[in-house]
Amino acid sequence: MPKQTTMAIKSYTNQAHMLVKNYLLADPFVPYTSILGGILACKVVYDLTDLFSCVYIKTYPSLTKFQRVDWNNRGISTTHAIFISAMSLYFVFWSDLFSDPQLSGLIVFRSSTLSTSGLGVSLGYFFSDLAMTLWQYPALGGMEYVIHHILSGIAVAYSMFTREAQLYTYMVLISEVTTPEIHLRWYLDTAGMKQSIAYLINGIIIFIGWLIARVLLFGYMFYHVFLHYDQVIKMHTFGFVLVFGVPSALGILNMMWFGKIIKGLMKTIAKRRSPTKEVEGEH
């Protein structure tokens, strides 16, 4: 390769590196680039889910147009849930950012480029999924889903832009760990596997996961807020209201859905027991 061409390539590479470093990943631009990245990632995952399903899922071609949209949209939701759950578990239980007493600053005001960008990607997802839900309303979800996404989006956006209460935001986002199981339940149903043992096991996992991540963990979050109330009270008024208001509202929704999960699980178990009783009666 000619020396002049090599120099030109190095020059363009350096310019691209400086563009990314000084603008795309510069601290003031991280929220905006991460939101955009989250939205673009949703589009990529939607297309990849469609492509993968066409090739490897036998029942996918027979689905209606709307069912395919729902199927692919759940692929986005599942991917986001895995990503943000991993981020949340890391920051809440393993990272020193919110647990190291030697770090300067109050816990409610601590943040990092990684924690902020993670919230930005999540916000990009909430924007995309809310738009999809409203576009297909109410087929992809009723008003409770719209309220859930609006409340989540407001809380995540506030925490990301102000750098306040990111610990509590990630505590609440751990609840997304139950999302893949919820979608798997729908996938099994759509694929005609509602009577399978996998469907029953998935229901039990949903019950346990929901109880831990969306009921008990919310209680722990409020306990943590109580222990650090002297710091929480120093937040801006709007942030203070969000710390108590959003988890409370989401907690009510979680309890409503938890009741439906219990009823669904009991119904599934009852159906599996019925054939057994009928066979025993014949003998």
C-alpha positions as a Markdown table, in Angstrom:
| # | Residue | x | y | z |
|---|---|---|---|---|
| 1 | Met | 0.0 | 0.0 | 0.0 |
| 2 | Pro | 1.4 | 3.4 | -0.9 |
| 3 | Lys | 2.8 | 5.5 | 2.0 |
| 4 | Gln | 0.5 | 8.4 | 1.1 |
| 5 | Thr | -2.6 | 6.1 | 1.3 |
| 6 | Thr | -1.4 | 4.7 | 4.7 |
| 7 | Met | -0.9 | 8.2 | 6.1 |
| 8 | Ala | -4.4 | 9.2 | 4.9 |
| 9 | Ile | -6.0 | 6.2 | 6.6 |
| 10 | Lys | -4.2 | 7.0 | 9.8 |
| 11 | Ser | -5.3 | 10.6 | 9.6 |
| 12 | Tyr | -9.0 | 9.6 | 9.1 |
| 13 | Thr | -8.7 | 7.1 | 12.0 |
| 14 | Asn | -7.3 | 9.7 | 14.3 |
| 15 | Gln | -10.0 | 12.1 | 13.4 |
| 16 | Ala | -12.7 | 9.5 | 14.0 |
| 17 | His | -11.1 | 8.7 | 17.3 |
| 18 | Met | -11.1 | 12.3 | 18.3 |
| 19 | Leu | -14.7 | 12.8 | 17.2 |
| 20 | Val | -15.8 | 9.8 | 19.4 |
| 21 | Lys | -13.7 | 10.9 | 22.3 |
| 22 | Asn | -14.4 | 14.6 | 22.3 |
| 23 | Tyr | -18.1 | 14.6 | 21.2 |
| 24 | Leu | -19.9 | 11.2 | 21.3 |
| 25 | Leu | -18.3 | 10.0 | 24.5 |
| 26 | Ala | -17.7 | 13.4 | 26.1 |
| 27 | Asp | -19.4 | 13.7 | 29.4 |
| 28 | Pro | -22.0 | 16.3 | 28.4 |
| 29 | Phe | -23.0 | 14.3 | 25.3 |
| 30 | Val | -23.1 | 10.8 | 26.9 |
| 31 | Pro | -26.9 | 11.0 | 27.8 |
| 32 | Tyr | -27.8 | 12.0 | 24.2 |
| 33 | Thr | -25.5 | 9.5 | 22.4 |
| 34 | Ser | -26.6 | 6.7 | 24.7 |
| 35 | Ile | -30.3 | 7.4 | 24.1 |
| 36 | Leu | -29.7 | 7.4 | 20.4 |
| 37 | Gly | -27.7 | 4.2 | 20.7 |
| 38 | Gly | -30.6 | 2.6 | 22.6 |
| 39 | Ile | -33.1 | 3.5 | 19.9 |
| 40 | Leu | -30.8 | 2.3 | 17.1 |
| 41 | Ala | -30.2 | -0.9 | 19.0 |
| 42 | Cys | -33.9 | -1.5 | 19.3 |
| 43 | Lys | -34.2 | -1.3 | 15.5 |
| 44 | Val | -31.3 | -3.7 | 14.9 |
| 45 | Val | -32.6 | -6.2 | 17.4 |
| 46 | Tyr | -36.1 | -6.1 | 15.8 |
| 47 | Asp | -34.7 | -6.8 | 12.4 |
| 48 | Leu | -32.4 | -9.6 | 13.7 |
| 49 | Thr | -35.2 | -11.2 | 15.6 |
| 50 | Asp | -37.3 | -11.2 | 12.4 |
| 51 | Leu | -34.4 | -12.7 | 10.4 |
| 52 | Phe | -33.5 | -15.3 | 13.0 |
| 53 | Ser | -37.2 | -16.4 | 13.5 |
| 54 | Cys | -37.7 | -16.7 | 9.7 |
| 55 | Val | -34.8 | -19.2 | 9.5 |
| 56 | Tyr | -35.0 | -21.2 | 12.7 |
| 57 | Ile | -38.6 | -20.9 | 14.1 |
| 58 | Lys | -40.9 | -23.3 | 12.2 |
| 59 | Thr | -44.1 | -21.7 | 13.4 |
| 60 | Tyr | -43.0 | -18.1 | 12.7 |
| 61 | Pro | -44.0 | -18.0 | 9.0 |
| 62 | Ser | -47.6 | -19.1 | 9.9 |
| 63 | Leu | -48.1 | -16.1 | 12.3 |
| 64 | Thr | -50.2 | -13.2 | 11.3 |
| 65 | Lys | -48.6 | -9.8 | 10.5 |
| 66 | Phe | -49.5 | -8.5 | 14.0 |
| 67 | Gln | -48.2 | -11.6 | 15.7 |
| 68 | Arg | -44.9 | -11.1 | 14.0 |
| 69 | Val | -44.7 | -7.5 | 15.1 |
| 70 | Asp | -45.5 | -8.6 | 18.7 |
| 71 | Trp | -43.0 | -11.5 | 18.4 |
| 72 | Asn | -40.2 | -9.2 | 17.2 |
| 73 | Asn | -41.1 | -6.4 | 19.7 |
| 74 | Arg | -40.7 | -8.9 | 22.5 |
| 75 | Gly | -37.3 | -9.7 | 21.2 |
| 76 | Ile | -36.3 | -6.1 | 21.8 |
| 77 | Ser | -37.8 | -6.1 | 25.2 |
| 78 | Thr | -36.0 | -9.3 | 26.2 |
| 79 | Thr | -32.7 | -8.0 | 24.9 |
| 80 | His | -33.1 | -4.7 | 26.9 |
| 81 | Ala | -34.1 | -6.7 | 30.0 |
| 82 | Ile | -31.0 | -8.8 | 29.9 |
| 83 | Phe | -28.8 | -5.7 | 29.3 |
| 84 | Ile | -30.3 | -3.5 | 32.0 |
| 85 | Ser | -30.7 | -6.3 | 34.6 |
| 86 | Ala | -27.0 | -7.1 | 34.2 |
| 87 | Met | -26.1 | -3.4 | 34.6 |
| 88 | Ser | -28.4 | -3.0 | 37.6 |
| 89 | Leu | -27.1 | -6.0 | 39.4 |
| 90 | Tyr | -23.6 | -4.9 | 38.8 |
| 91 | Phe | -24.1 | -1.4 | 40.2 |
| 92 | Val | -26.3 | -2.4 | 43.1 |
| 93 | Phe | -24.4 | -5.4 | 44.4 |
| 94 | Trp | -20.9 | -5.5 | 42.9 |
| 95 | Ser | -19.7 | -2.0 | 42.0 |
| 96 | Asp | -18.0 | 0.2 | 44.6 |
| 97 | Leu | -19.6 | 3.3 | 43.1 |
| 98 | Phe | -22.6 | 3.2 | 45.5 |
| 99 | Ser | -21.1 | 1.1 | 48.3 |
| 100 | Asp | -17.6 | 2.3 | 49.0 |
| 101 | Pro | -17.7 | 4.7 | 52.0 |
| 102 | Gln | -14.3 | 6.0 | 51.0 |
| 103 | Leu | -15.6 | 7.6 | 47.8 |
| 104 | Ser | -16.4 | 11.3 | 48.1 |
| 105 | Gly | -19.9 | 12.6 | 47.8 |
| 106 | Leu | -23.3 | 11.4 | 49.0 |
| 107 | Ile | -24.6 | 8.1 | 47.7 |
| 108 | Val | -27.7 | 9.9 | 46.1 |
| 109 | Phe | -25.4 | 12.1 | 44.0 |
| 110 | Arg | -22.9 | 9.5 | 42.8 |
| 111 | Ser | -22.6 | 8.6 | 39.2 |
| 112 | Ser | -20.2 | 7.6 | 36.5 |
| 113 | Thr | -20.0 | 7.7 | 32.7 |
| 114 | Leu | -21.0 | 4.0 | 32.6 |
| 115 | Ser | -23.9 | 4.3 | 34.9 |
| 116 | Thr | -25.2 | 7.3 | 33.0 |
| 117 | Ser | -24.8 | 5.7 | 29.6 |
| 118 | Gly | -26.6 | 2.6 | 30.8 |
| 119 | Leu | -29.6 | 4.6 | 31.9 |
| 120 | Gly | -29.5 | 6.4 | 28.5 |
| 121 | Val | -29.7 | 3.1 | 26.6 |
| 122 | Ser | -32.6 | 2.0 | 28.8 |
| 123 | Leu | -34.3 | 5.3 | 28.1 |
| 124 | Gly | -33.9 | 4.8 | 24.4 |
| 125 | Tyr | -35.6 | 1.5 | 24.8 |
| 126 | Phe | -38.5 | 3.0 | 26.8 |
| 127 | Phe | -39.0 | 5.6 | 24.1 |
| 128 | Ser | -39.1 | 3.0 | 21.4 |
| 129 | Asp | -41.3 | 0.5 | 23.2 |
| 130 | Leu | -43.8 | 3.2 | 24.3 |
| 131 | Ala | -44.0 | 4.4 | 20.7 |
| 132 | Met | -44.6 | 0.8 | 19.5 |
| 133 | Thr | -47.2 | 0.3 | 22.2 |
| 134 | Leu | -49.1 | 3.5 | 21.3 |
| 135 | Trp | -48.9 | 2.6 | 17.6 |
| 136 | Gln | -50.6 | -0.8 | 18.2 |
| 137 | Tyr | -52.7 | 0.3 | 21.2 |
| 138 | Pro | -54.1 | -1.6 | 22.9 |
| 139 | Ala | -53.0 | -4.8 | 21.2 |
| 140 | Leu | -49.4 | -4.7 | 22.6 |
| 141 | Gly | -50.5 | -3.6 | 26.1 |
| 142 | Gly | -53.2 | -1.7 | 27.9 |
| 143 | Met | -53.1 | 1.5 | 29.8 |
| 144 | Glu | -51.2 | -0.1 | 32.7 |
| 145 | Tyr | -48.3 | -0.7 | 30.3 |
| 146 | Val | -48.4 | 2.9 | 29.0 |
| 147 | Ile | -48.4 | 4.2 | 32.6 |
| 148 | His | -45.5 | 1.9 | 33.5 |
| 149 | His | -43.4 | 3.1 | 30.6 |
| 150 | Ile | -44.2 | 6.8 | 31.2 |
| 151 | Leu | -43.3 | 6.6 | 34.9 |
| 152 | Ser | -40.2 | 4.6 | 34.2 |
| 153 | Gly | -39.1 | 6.9 | 31.4 |
| 154 | Ile | -39.5 | 10.0 | 33.6 |
| 155 | Ala | -37.6 | 8.5 | 36.5 |
| 156 | Val | -34.8 | 7.2 | 34.3 |
| 157 | Ala | -34.5 | 10.5 | 32.3 |
| 158 | Tyr | -34.4 | 12.6 | 35.5 |
| 159 | Ser | -31.7 | 10.3 | 37.1 |
| 160 | Met | -29.6 | 10.3 | 34.0 |
| 161 | Phe | -29.6 | 14.1 | 33.3 |
| 162 | Thr | -29.3 | 15.2 | 36.9 |
| 163 | Arg | -27.1 | 12.4 | 38.1 |
| 164 | Glu | -29.3 | 12.1 | 41.2 |
| 165 | Ala | -30.6 | 8.8 | 42.8 |
| 166 | Gln | -29.0 | 6.6 | 40.2 |
| 167 | Leu | -28.6 | 3.8 | 42.8 |
| 168 | Tyr | -32.4 | 3.7 | 43.4 |
| 169 | Thr | -33.1 | 3.9 | 39.7 |
| 170 | Tyr | -30.9 | 0.8 | 39.2 |
| 171 | Met | -32.6 | -0.9 | 42.1 |
| 172 | Val | -36.0 | -0.5 | 40.5 |
| 173 | Leu | -34.6 | -1.6 | 37.1 |
| 174 | Ile | -33.5 | -4.9 | 38.5 |
| 175 | Ser | -37.1 | -5.8 | 38.2 |
| 176 | Glu | -36.6 | -6.2 | 34.5 |
| 177 | Val | -34.9 | -9.6 | 35.3 |
| 178 | Thr | -38.4 | -11.1 | 35.1 |
| 179 | Thr | -39.2 | -9.8 | 31.6 |
| 180 | Pro | -37.5 | -12.6 | 29.6 |
| 181 | Glu | -39.5 | -15.2 | 31.5 |
| 182 | Ile | -42.7 | -13.3 | 30.8 |
| 183 | His | -42.0 | -13.2 | 27.1 |
| 184 | Leu | -40.9 | -16.8 | 27.0 |
| 185 | Arg | -44.3 | -17.7 | 28.4 |
| 186 | Trp | -45.9 | -15.9 | 25.5 |
| 187 | Tyr | -43.5 | -17.5 | 23.0 |
| 188 | Leu | -44.4 | -21.0 | 24.3 |
| 189 | Asp | -48.1 | -20.2 | 24.1 |
| 190 | Thr | -47.8 | -18.8 | 20.6 |
| 191 | Ala | -45.8 | -21.9 | 19.5 |
| 192 | Gly | -48.5 | -24.2 | 20.8 |
| 193 | Met | -46.6 | -25.4 | 23.8 |
| 194 | Lys | -49.0 | -24.3 | 26.5 |
| 195 | Gln | -49.4 | -27.9 | 27.8 |
| 196 | Ser | -45.7 | -28.6 | 27.9 |
| 197 | Ile | -43.7 | -29.1 | 31.1 |
| 198 | Ala | -41.5 | -26.1 | 30.0 |
| 199 | Tyr | -44.6 | -23.9 | 30.2 |
| 200 | Leu | -45.2 | -25.0 | 33.8 |
| 201 | Ile | -41.6 | -24.6 | 34.9 |
| 202 | Asn | -41.5 | -21.2 | 33.3 |
| 203 | Gly | -44.6 | -20.2 | 35.3 |
| 204 | Ile | -43.0 | -21.3 | 38.6 |
| 205 | Ile | -39.8 | -19.3 | 37.7 |
| 206 | Ile | -41.9 | -16.2 | 36.9 |
| 207 | Phe | -43.6 | -16.6 | 40.3 |
| 208 | Ile | -40.4 | -16.8 | 42.2 |
| 209 | Gly | -38.6 | -14.2 | 40.2 |
| 210 | Trp | -41.5 | -11.7 | 40.5 |
| 211 | Leu | -41.7 | -12.2 | 44.2 |
| 212 | Ile | -38.0 | -11.5 | 44.7 |
| 213 | Ala | -37.4 | -8.8 | 42.0 |
| 214 | Arg | -40.7 | -6.9 | 42.0 |
| 215 | Val | -42.0 | -7.3 | 45.5 |
| 216 | Leu | -39.3 | -8.0 | 48.1 |
| 217 | Leu | -36.7 | -5.9 | 46.3 |
| 218 | Phe | -39.0 | -2.9 | 46.3 |
| 219 | Gly | -39.4 | -3.3 | 50.0 |
| 220 | Tyr | -35.6 | -3.4 | 50.4 |
| 221 | Met | -35.3 | -0.2 | 48.3 |
| 222 | Phe | -37.6 | 1.7 | 50.6 |
| 223 | Tyr | -35.7 | 0.4 | 53.6 |
| 224 | His | -32.5 | 1.7 | 52.0 |
| 225 | Val | -34.1 | 5.1 | 51.4 |
| 226 | Phe | -35.2 | 5.1 | 55.1 |
| 227 | Leu | -31.6 | 4.4 | 56.2 |
| 228 | His | -30.2 | 7.2 | 54.0 |
| 229 | Tyr | -33.1 | 9.6 | 54.4 |
| 230 | Asp | -30.7 | 12.3 | 55.6 |
| 231 | Gln | -29.1 | 12.2 | 52.1 |
| 232 | Val | -32.4 | 11.7 | 50.1 |
| 233 | Ile | -33.8 | 14.9 | 51.7 |
| 234 | Lys | -31.0 | 16.9 | 50.1 |
| 235 | Met | -32.1 | 16.0 | 46.6 |
| 236 | His | -34.1 | 18.5 | 44.5 |
| 237 | Thr | -37.8 | 18.4 | 45.3 |
| 238 | Phe | -38.8 | 16.8 | 42.0 |
| 239 | Gly | -36.2 | 14.0 | 42.5 |
| 240 | Phe | -37.3 | 13.5 | 46.1 |
| 241 | Val | -40.9 | 13.0 | 44.9 |
| 242 | Leu | -39.8 | 10.6 | 42.2 |
| 243 | Val | -37.8 | 8.5 | 44.7 |
| 244 | Phe | -41.0 | 7.8 | 46.6 |
| 245 | Gly | -43.7 | 8.3 | 44.0 |
| 246 | Val | -42.5 | 6.2 | 41.0 |
| 247 | Pro | -41.5 | 3.0 | 43.0 |
| 248 | Ser | -44.8 | 3.2 | 44.9 |
| 249 | Ala | -46.8 | 3.5 | 41.7 |
| 250 | Leu | -44.8 | 0.7 | 40.0 |
| 251 | Gly | -45.1 | -1.4 | 43.2 |
| 252 | Ile | -48.9 | -1.2 | 43.0 |
| 253 | Leu | -48.8 | -2.3 | 39.3 |
| 254 | Asn | -46.4 | -5.1 | 40.2 |
| 255 | Met | -48.8 | -6.4 | 42.9 |
| 256 | Met | -51.7 | -6.2 | 40.5 |
| 257 | Trp | -49.7 | -8.3 | 37.9 |
| 258 | Phe | -48.5 | -10.6 | 40.7 |
| 259 | Gly | -52.1 | -11.5 | 41.5 |
| 260 | Lys | -52.7 | -12.4 | 37.9 |
| 261 | Ile | -49.5 | -14.5 | 37.8 |
| 262 | Ile | -50.6 | -16.4 | 40.9 |
| 263 | Lys | -54.0 | -17.1 | 39.3 |
| 264 | Gly | -52.4 | -18.1 | 36.0 |
| 265 | Leu | -50.0 | -20.5 | 37.8 |
| 266 | Met | -52.7 | -22.1 | 39.9 |
| 267 | Lys | -54.9 | -22.5 | 36.7 |
| 268 | Thr | -52.0 | -24.2 | 34.9 |
| 269 | Ile | -51.3 | -26.6 | 37.8 |
| 270 | Ala | -55.0 | -27.4 | 38.1 |
| 271 | Lys | -55.2 | -28.3 | 34.4 |
| 272 | Arg | -52.2 | -30.6 | 34.6 |
| 273 | Arg | -53.8 | -32.4 | 37.6 |
| 274 | Ser | -57.2 | -32.9 | 36.0 |
| 275 | Pro | -56.1 | -35.5 | 33.4 |
| 276 | Thr | -54.2 | -37.4 | 36.2 |
| 277 | Lys | -57.3 | -37.5 | 38.4 |
| 278 | Glu | -59.4 | -38.7 | 35.4 |
| 279 | Val | -56.9 | -41.6 | 34.8 |
| 280 | Glu | -56.9 | -42.6 | 38.4 |
| 281 | Gly | -60.7 | -42.5 | 38.4 |
| 282 | Glu | -60.9 | -45.0 | 35.5 |
| 283 | His | -58.8 | -47.5 | 37.4 |
